[in-house]
């Protein structure tokens, strides 16, 4: 779910929050992408420096390879990626 907290009086800018089952993330925010559950352009040390709270994971890629069943047996996407924020 996305909730708008404040709109700018002068432009279309806004502050909001993304609400997930794991918590809330304030926007605007940089959300690094992970293809097949792996970060490509950013290292874990970079994520720690910018205090990243969220990663965008393409579920369709993971559905085909390694597969939903494998991810579930591994303990879910967070364990698969070793991402615990």
C-alpha positions as CSV (number, residue, x, y, z in Angstrom):
1,X,0.0,0.0,0.0
2,X,1.1,3.6,-0.6
3,X,0.0,6.5,1.5
4,X,0.5,10.2,0.7
5,X,1.6,12.1,3.8
6,X,2.1,15.6,2.3
7,X,1.8,17.3,-1.1
8,X,3.9,20.2,-2.2
9,X,2.0,23.6,-2.6
10,X,4.3,24.5,-5.6
11,X,4.8,21.3,-7.6
12,X,3.7,17.7,-7.9
13,X,6.2,16.6,-5.3
14,X,5.0,14.6,-2.4
15,X,6.1,12.7,0.7
16,X,4.6,9.4,1.3
17,X,5.2,5.9,2.7
18,X,5.2,2.5,1.3
19,X,3.5,0.1,3.8
20,X,4.5,-3.6,3.5
21,X,4.1,-6.6,5.7
22,X,7.6,-5.9,6.9
23,X,7.1,-2.3,7.9
24,X,7.0,1.2,6.5
25,X,9.4,3.0,4.1
26,X,9.3,6.8,3.7
27,X,9.4,8.2,0.2
28,X,11.0,9.5,-1.9
29,X,13.5,6.7,-1.5
30,X,16.2,5.0,-3.6
31,X,15.1,1.4,-4.2
32,X,18.0,-0.6,-5.6
33,X,16.9,-3.4,-8.0
34,X,17.9,-7.1,-7.5
35,X,17.6,-9.4,-10.6
36,X,17.2,-13.1,-9.7
37,X,17.6,-12.0,-6.1
38,X,21.1,-10.5,-6.6
39,X,22.1,-6.9,-6.5
40,X,23.9,-5.9,-9.7
41,X,24.8,-2.2,-9.6
42,X,25.2,-1.8,-5.8
43,X,27.1,-3.7,-3.2
44,X,25.9,-4.6,0.3
45,X,28.4,-2.1,1.8
46,X,26.8,0.6,-0.3
47,X,23.4,-0.3,0.9
48,X,24.6,0.0,4.5
49,X,26.1,3.4,3.8
50,X,22.9,4.8,2.4
51,X,20.8,3.0,5.1
52,X,18.7,1.2,2.5
53,X,15.4,-0.1,3.9
54,X,14.0,-1.8,0.8
55,X,15.2,-3.7,-2.3
56,X,13.1,-4.2,-5.5
57,X,13.1,-7.9,-6.4
58,X,11.6,-9.1,-9.7
59,X,9.4,-12.0,-8.7
60,X,8.8,-13.0,-12.3
61,X,12.5,-13.8,-12.8
62,X,12.5,-15.8,-9.6
63,X,9.4,-17.6,-10.5
64,X,11.1,-19.1,-13.6
65,X,14.6,-19.5,-12.1
66,X,15.2,-20.9,-9.4
67,X,11.4,-21.3,-9.0
68,X,8.8,-20.5,-6.3
69,X,9.1,-23.9,-4.7
70,X,12.9,-23.5,-4.2
71,X,12.5,-20.0,-2.7
72,X,9.8,-21.2,-0.3
73,X,11.9,-24.3,0.7
74,X,14.9,-21.9,1.3
75,X,12.8,-20.0,3.8
76,X,11.5,-17.1,1.6
77,X,13.1,-14.3,-0.4
78,X,14.7,-12.6,2.6
79,X,16.6,-15.7,3.6
80,X,17.5,-16.5,-0.1
81,X,19.0,-13.0,-0.5
82,X,20.3,-12.8,3.1
83,X,18.5,-9.5,3.5
84,X,17.1,-8.8,7.0
85,X,16.1,-5.1,7.4
